[in-house]
């Protein structure tokens, strides 16, 4: 999903009376939700929410209930919006617009012909969005603090993840799974030449299909990662023109020679190469294609993208002047969680990658297995999917591909980037680099 954003946390307070209503004829319990919207923290000036829509998604049934918000609210005033929902567990999102006032210093010429400095008050509109998962709706009184982020529209743009092809292909001649042709495409979504040097590819430690109640939960601070791979270069070695993409793959070779339905990746821009300790499954290195610097890799064998499509991927950069060695030394953290087999807790040590260093992130999950996002909602408010199920065989050849928002007059494609993978990506489509069927 998502570009690096300078965001300001707000809070929408979904508050107050959840009053039980009478049961329907089939004895389905419902709850009337009284949603009071309250901006607890703003961007430094009074912020007025103008329009928006709540979407309540019943986790069990997938049924969506949308409630429009049209009231004009400030910190000092709030009105209620009512909705009646079937009792259950819900994911809640809010997408809307807001306005705020700010002052700007201007130099004007007064009546005497002299220049003077004045403060001018102006108004700006912003897009806001937020989400929260696993909210229990049932009788009684419930309050929900819903964090909402003001999106900073970066007109210059940046790199975005354009495509993730993790499922691999099927060799139709042997009817067996074919390995090694996974790839990720990264797109220069800006109007300027950007350099891929130092760009970091990340894979999440946690799964989107299994919720870990881990302590401390640092998701609003950083992404917990199990693979950290950096593009080499001295800063200007690998220019990427506006609207162009680079391909990072597992094995940079012409896979069509072994599997006609696969892709020719021999001219990929980069490949990840793992010096595997396995003699039965060694990695293949193309000396003509630069290798990623595998800063950290959790596996001692060949790293492959999650073929079930159940992890998050992100791109980012280390701060200027920070070396890989400094990062690896200073950015581990310990957490605990209770094992599913009992009440015993275990301590784990993993790497964390601060959210402020992340440029773009996309959460992926099989559609019928999704449980939660494993990144902050500020990075990605939704998720996308390779397939409905986690069965690898039914997902061969499928990828998630970012939608095109518009094409400029000179033919440059600008990809959609709202920090919401549910709307930014085309799910479960044929990978763009595969041979035509």
ABEGO torsion letter per residue (X at the ends): XBBBBBBBBBBBBBBEBBBBBBBBAAGBBBBBBBBBBBBABBAGBBBBBABEBBBBBBAAAGBBBBBBBABBBBAABBBBBBBBBBBEBBBBBBBBBBBBBBBBBBBBBBAAGBBBBBBBBBBBBBBBBBBBBGBBBBBEBBBBBBBBBBBBBBAAEBBBBABBBAAEBBBAAAGBBBBGABBBBBBBABABBBBABGBBBBBBABBAABBBBBOBBAAAABBBBABBBBBBEAGAABBBBBGBBBBBBABBBBAAAABAABBBAAABABBBBBBBABAABBBBBBAABBBBBBABBABABBBBBBAAGABBBBBBBBBBGBBAAAAAAAABBBBBBBBAAEABBBBBBBBBBBAAABABBBBBBBAAABABBABBAAABABBBBABABABAAAABGBBBBBBBABBBAAGBBBBBBAGBAAAABBBGBBBAABBBX
